[in-house]
Structure formats: C-alpha cells, structure tokens
Amino acid sequence: MTGTMTMEAMSILDEKRALESASERYDSPHSTSSSLRELLLAPQGAVLSLSSIRLFTYRACFALLPSFIQKRITGEITKPERLHPSSHLDGIRGLAAFFVFLCHLSYNCFIITYGFGLGDEGDNYHLLQLPIIRLFYSGPPMVSLFFVISGYALSLKPLKQMRAHQWDGLMQTMSSSIFRRGLRLYLPTTISTLLILLMIRGGLYEATRPFAQNHEMLRNVLELHPSRYLSFSEQFQDWIWTIHNFIFVWSWDVYAGSTFYDVHLWTIPTEFRSSMFLFACLVGCARCKSYLRVAILSGLAYFVFRNDRWELFLFLSGAILAELDLIRTTRMLARGEKEIHMTPLKRSFWLTVAIVALYLMSQPDEFAEETPGWIYLTQWIPLWFSTPYRYWQSLGSVLFLWAVNNAPFLQQPFNSGPIQYLGKVSYALYVMHGPVIHIIGYTIEPMVWSFTGSDTELEYKVGFMLSTVLIVPFLLWAADLFWRAFDIPSVKFAKWLESQFIVEE
C-alpha cells in the first residue's frame, strides 16, 4: 500500500488527440478533426455555443473514462513500462488489495473464516475452503503482505545508501520519508472519507441503507452505513472529529484510529505507526556492518513478535528481505552475473517454499485448532499471542515473499500487465472498495437476487457470483478515477510541500 506509484497525467496534446479522435467518430466516418481543433484553439472569450458545449462534454466524458480505455481511444502507442527489480511486489500488492475487496464483499453473505473439514462431515467441505484456494477471498493474510511489502519498499533506498556509505544522501532520504509519510497515507484517506460524507448528504447511502440492515439477504456480517445527521453542519463536525481520531498516533492498539465512515481503513494508522518505528530502527543501525544490521533487525523482529506486535514484525521482516536482496545482488555482480541462475534443484526448492508459505497464509481465522490440517500447527502458537489466526499467516507472508524474491519464475505472473495495473491503483482500490460495496454493491445485489432468486442455496450463490462480476468494473472505474484525481496529486503535493519547506543548500 505504500510504495509510491506515479504516472504523468495526460498532457494537453494527448487530450487534444483524444478529442480529435472522438470528434471523428462522433460526426461521420468521413469527417475530419478540423472542427474540433478549431474548438480547442478557439479564443477564451468566445461566446458559449453548441460547439463549446460539445467540447466540454467530450472533455468531461473522456476524463471519466478509466486510463486504460483512454489510451485505447486515443490510439496512443506506449512502450510497456519498464519493470524494476521489485515490480513483482507492486503486482502482489495490487492482487492483495483486490482480494481484500472480495473478502469484504463475501463476508457479508457467507462465513469465510472456517477452514475445510471443520465440524461434522458435510458442513465445511466446499472447494473454496481448501488451503491456498481460500486466499482469494481472505483479508487478514493480504494485510500481512501489505505490511511486509511496505517495510521492504520503505527500506530499500535507505539500505542502498547505507551500504554505499552515502551518509548525506541517507539523511535526506530519511528526512523526506518521515516528512511525507503522513501526507502519503492520510491525504487520500481524508479525501475519501470526505467524499463519503458528501455521498451521505447527497442521499446515495440512504438508497441502500435498508438493504445494508437486511439480515435476511446479508446473512453473515452486517456492515452498517455511517450515520446520517439531521444537518450538514452536524455531519461535518462529526467527520472532523472522526479524522482527528483517525490520525491517532499515540496508541499501539492495532485498531486505534479506525473510522466508522470506512471501517476498512483501520490499517492506515497502523501503517503510519509501524513506518515511524521502522525508520527509527533503520537510523539506529545505519552505520553498522551489513551482517550485523541483518542480525540486529532480526533480533528486533523477534523481540516485537514475542511482544505480540505482529505488525511491527512484518515491517521489520520487509526490511530484512530488502537487505538480503541487496546482499545477493552484490554477490552476483561480483561474479559478473546479471540474473539469478535457476537450476532445477533451486526451482524445486523455491517452489516448495512458496507452496508451504501459501499454506501457512491459509490459516483459518476461526477454529483452526479444530480444523483438519491445522490441529497440530495451532499447538505451536504461543499462548501470549493474542490474535492466534495471524500467527502462521504472518510467518507465511514473510516466507512467501522471500521465495518470490529469489525465484524469477515465480515473479512472472505478478509482472503481467493487468496485475501491474492493479499494483498502480492498489491504494486507490483499497480506499474506494468500501464506498463501492456500500453504494454500488448494495444496489446490484438485490436486483440480481430478484432475478436469480435467493430461496435456495444455489440461487443465493449464483446471484452473489453474478453480482460480483457486475460490481468489479465499477470498482476498477472508481479506483482508477480516484487514483488519477486524488492519489497521484497527493503524492505530488507532498513532494511540492517538502520542496517549499526544506532549506536550500
């Protein structure tokens, strides 16, 4: 969730090409773009006319289209974006964000916390409950991946500078990271919750409020809508205090700062607190020798894990993985190697590690101690670990990313175009999936169930699956729009603000 994702906004020339192309299709197959070009180049003082209204309509409609559709419309030929060594982590983060959406959509309707084989025969013997398969709709292990990847991304550049003894550059990097971290995390979420406030006042949440409270149709967890106050001023005051509590850095409670405007955002304050802890640890061991730094970070990771701080353990584990990757790269360069050489034995080893890691990540959230395949493993969970279901999930997420980082063949699926796109919009997707479920999802689901029926288990499941297929395009559209309109500008604003505050050398 937190690697910086930037993409240059469409330039005026690109937009001009798009409008010219749209004009040609709008008028006739034989028309030219000259009329639209005249509109684009018309003086600003021109009188409002039909053509200027058309121009505004083109611009507005084009801006609302997802970025990948815009490129197709313009016929823009772009080279595939260059992949960097950790691009696969962006893809994993994007997939994880999408799976979190599936989790929050499905847990309203089904019990998704039970593992395969729990209880009496026939109770929990569904294919989707099998280990690894159940990761597609499991939220907690995806959060673990978020935190490890965040630790990796935040540590990689500082660690490179430490290894190169670039102390001045390291100071600038750490200062910039600390300055911008809060803005990076809290600006988009402040905007998203403000948009939710406006949608509440506009009646969009009221239209689906009865369905959100309908336990006959939503048969498991009810995610209730935020309250609607009598006046806008009351609502706004409530939102202000919500944001005040949301930006809460004084408690180490994992859910401290959780906001009722979007309950899924509890991870953001946790991300911020864990980031600050990680920065302090990196600075503390910056001048240590590489192997000692790995030892110190590993000792700290064990210490925080033993003290029930699984989120800090995951961030520190990400930093350790980054250091190990840099050590491996240095050794490869010393041998004159540019790529990781995979022998059949190495491929088998890393594939086995990845599969074992995915199995561990599949630990059921409830009653794992009674679930076949987990009865023995749960006996190893210490009594002092307060959230037992996160124990093997946390260790498995670290193990999985360790395997993928060392095996290029495991990285390939995550470097594909669609998955990389999810990586770019991952933060926006995470931020927007809540409002999309509450407004779009709760509108589509009753309509579909009225068509498929919901009396039998089969009808209910078919209706849910069809609803999911219909909701996903709206989610991608909302995420893409939020990404371009608010997420990217937030990153640029944080950089600009820092440039205005720092002392010129």
TARAQUI-V641320 format. One record per residue. N is the residue number from 0. SS is DSSP state (helix for helix, strand for strand, loop for the rest). BURIAL is # if it has 24 or more other ideal C-beta (glycine too) atoms within 12 Angstrom, else .. Layout:
n=[N:N]
ss=[SS:SS]
burial=[BURIAL:BURIAL]
This chain:
n=[0:1:2:3:4:5:6:7:8:9:10:11:12:13:14:15:16:17:18:19:20:21:22:23:24:25:26:27:28:29:30:31:32:33:34:35:36:37:38:39:40:41:42:43:44:45:46:47:48:49:50:51:52:53:54:55:56:57:58:59:60:61:62:63:64:65:66:67:68:69:70:71:72:73:74:75:76:77:78:79:80:81:82:83:84:85:86:87:88:89:90:91:92:93:94:95:96:97:98:99:100:101:102:103:104:105:106:107:108:109:110:111:112:113:114:115:116:117:118:119:120:121:122:123:124:125:126:127:128:129:130:131:132:133:134:135:136:137:138:139:140:141:142:143:144:145:146:147:148:149:150:151:152:153:154:155:156:157:158:159:160:161:162:163:164:165:166:167:168:169:170:171:172:173:174:175:176:177:178:179:180:181:182:183:184:185:186:187:188:189:190:191:192:193:194:195:196:197:198:199:200:201:202:203:204:205:206:207:208:209:210:211:212:213:214:215:216:217:218:219:220:221:222:223:224:225:226:227:228:229:230:231:232:233:234:235:236:237:238:239:240:241:242:243:244:245:246:247:248:249:250:251:252:253:254:255:256:257:258:259:260:261:262:263:264:265:266:267:268:269:270:271:272:273:274:275:276:277:278:279:280:281:282:283:284:285:286:287:288:289:290:291:292:293:294:295:296:297:298:299:300:301:302:303:304:305:306:307:308:309:310:311:312:313:314:315:316:317:318:319:320:321:322:323:324:325:326:327:328:329:330:331:332:333:334:335:336:337:338:339:340:341:342:343:344:345:346:347:348:349:350:351:352:353:354:355:356:357:358:359:360:361:362:363:364:365:366:367:368:369:370:371:372:373:374:375:376:377:378:379:380:381:382:383:384:385:386:387:388:389:390:391:392:393:394:395:396:397:398:399:400:401:402:403:404:405:406:407:408:409:410:411:412:413:414:415:416:417:418:419:420:421:422:423:424:425:426:427:428:429:430:431:432:433:434:435:436:437:438:439:440:441:442:443:444:445:446:447:448:449:450:451:452:453:454:455:456:457:458:459:460:461:462:463:464:465:466:467:468:469:470:471:472:473:474:475:476:477:478:479:480:481:482:483:484:485:486:487:488:489:490:491:492:493:494:495:496:497:498:499:500:501:502:503:504]
ss=[loop:loop:loop:loop:loop:loop:loop:loop:loop:loop:loop:helix:helix:helix:helix:helix:helix:helix:helix:helix:helix:helix:helix:helix:helix:helix:helix:loop:loop:loop:loop:loop:loop:helix:helix:helix:helix:helix:helix:helix:loop:loop:loop:loop:loop:loop:loop:loop:loop:helix:helix:helix:helix:helix:helix:helix:helix:helix:helix:helix:helix:helix:helix:helix:loop:loop:helix:helix:helix:helix:helix:helix:helix:helix:loop:loop:loop:loop:loop:loop:loop:loop:loop:loop:loop:loop:helix:helix:helix:helix:helix:helix:helix:helix:helix:helix:helix:helix:helix:helix:helix:helix:helix:helix:helix:helix:loop:loop:loop:loop:loop:loop:loop:loop:loop:loop:loop:loop:loop:loop:loop:loop:loop:loop:loop:loop:helix:helix:helix:loop:loop:loop:helix:helix:helix:helix:helix:loop:loop:helix:helix:helix:helix:helix:helix:helix:helix:helix:helix:helix:helix:helix:helix:helix:helix:helix:helix:helix:helix:helix:helix:helix:helix:loop:loop:loop:helix:helix:helix:helix:helix:helix:helix:helix:helix:helix:helix:helix:helix:helix:helix:helix:helix:helix:helix:helix:helix:helix:helix:helix:helix:helix:helix:helix:helix:helix:helix:helix:helix:helix:helix:loop:loop:helix:helix:helix:helix:helix:helix:helix:helix:helix:loop:loop:loop:loop:loop:loop:loop:loop:loop:loop:loop:loop:loop:loop:loop:loop:loop:loop:loop:helix:helix:helix:helix:helix:helix:helix:helix:helix:helix:helix:helix:helix:helix:helix:loop:loop:loop:loop:loop:loop:loop:loop:loop:loop:loop:loop:strand:loop:loop:strand:helix:helix:helix:helix:helix:helix:helix:helix:helix:helix:helix:helix:helix:helix:helix:helix:helix:helix:helix:helix:helix:helix:loop:loop:loop:loop:loop:helix:helix:helix:helix:helix:helix:helix:helix:helix:helix:helix:helix:helix:helix:helix:helix:helix:loop:loop:loop:helix:helix:helix:helix:helix:helix:helix:helix:helix:helix:helix:helix:helix:helix:helix:helix:helix:helix:helix:helix:helix:helix:helix:helix:helix:loop:loop:loop:loop:loop:loop:loop:loop:loop:helix:helix:helix:helix:helix:helix:helix:helix:helix:helix:helix:helix:helix:helix:helix:helix:helix:helix:loop:loop:loop:loop:loop:loop:helix:helix:helix:loop:loop:loop:loop:helix:helix:helix:helix:loop:loop:loop:loop:loop:loop:loop:loop:loop:loop:helix:helix:helix:helix:helix:helix:helix:helix:helix:helix:helix:helix:helix:helix:helix:helix:helix:helix:loop:helix:helix:helix:helix:helix:helix:helix:helix:loop:helix:helix:helix:helix:helix:helix:helix:helix:loop:helix:helix:helix:helix:helix:helix:helix:helix:helix:helix:helix:helix:helix:helix:helix:helix:helix:helix:helix:helix:helix:helix:helix:helix:helix:helix:helix:loop:loop:loop:loop:helix:helix:helix:helix:helix:helix:helix:helix:helix:helix:helix:helix:helix:helix:helix:helix:helix:helix:helix:helix:helix:helix:helix:helix:helix:helix:helix:helix:helix:helix:helix:helix:helix:helix:helix:helix:helix:helix:helix:helix:helix:helix:helix:helix:helix:loop:loop:loop:loop]
burial=[#:#:#:#:#:.:#:.:.:#:.:.:.:#:#:#:#:#:#:#:#:#:#:#:.:.:.:.:.:.:.:.:.:.:#:#:.:.:#:#:.:.:.:.:.:.:.:.:.:.:.:.:.:#:#:.:.:#:#:.:.:#:#:.:#:#:#:#:.:#:.:.:#:#:.:.:.:.:.:.:.:.:.:.:#:#:#:#:#:#:#:#:#:#:#:#:#:#:#:#:#:#:#:#:#:#:#:#:#:#:#:#:#:#:#:#:#:#:.:.:.:.:.:#:.:.:.:#:#:#:#:#:.:#:#:#:#:#:#:#:#:#:#:#:#:#:#:#:#:#:#:#:#:#:#:#:#:#:#:#:#:#:#:.:.:.:.:.:.:#:.:.:#:#:.:#:#:#:.:#:#:#:#:#:#:#:#:#:#:#:#:#:#:#:#:#:#:.:#:#:#:.:.:#:#:.:.:#:#:.:#:#:.:.:.:.:#:#:.:.:.:.:#:.:#:#:.:#:.:.:.:.:.:.:#:.:.:#:#:.:.:#:#:.:#:#:#:#:#:.:.:.:.:#:#:.:#:#:#:#:#:#:#:#:#:#:#:#:#:#:#:#:#:#:#:#:#:#:#:.:#:#:#:.:#:#:.:.:.:#:.:.:#:#:.:#:#:#:.:#:#:.:.:#:#:.:.:#:#:#:#:#:#:#:#:#:#:#:#:#:#:#:#:#:#:#:#:#:#:.:.:.:.:.:.:.:.:.:.:#:.:.:.:.:.:.:.:.:.:#:.:.:#:#:#:.:#:#:#:#:#:#:#:#:#:#:#:#:.:.:#:#:#:#:.:.:#:#:.:.:#:.:.:.:.:.:#:#:#:#:#:#:#:#:#:#:#:#:#:#:#:#:#:#:#:#:#:#:#:#:#:.:.:#:#:.:.:.:#:#:#:#:#:#:#:#:#:#:#:#:#:#:#:#:#:#:#:#:#:#:#:#:#:#:#:#:.:#:#:.:.:#:.:#:.:.:.:.:.:#:.:.:#:#:#:.:#:#:.:.:#:#:.:#:#:#:#:#:#:#:#:#:#:#:#:#:#:#:#:#:#:#:.:#:.:.:.:#:.:.:.:.:.:.:.]
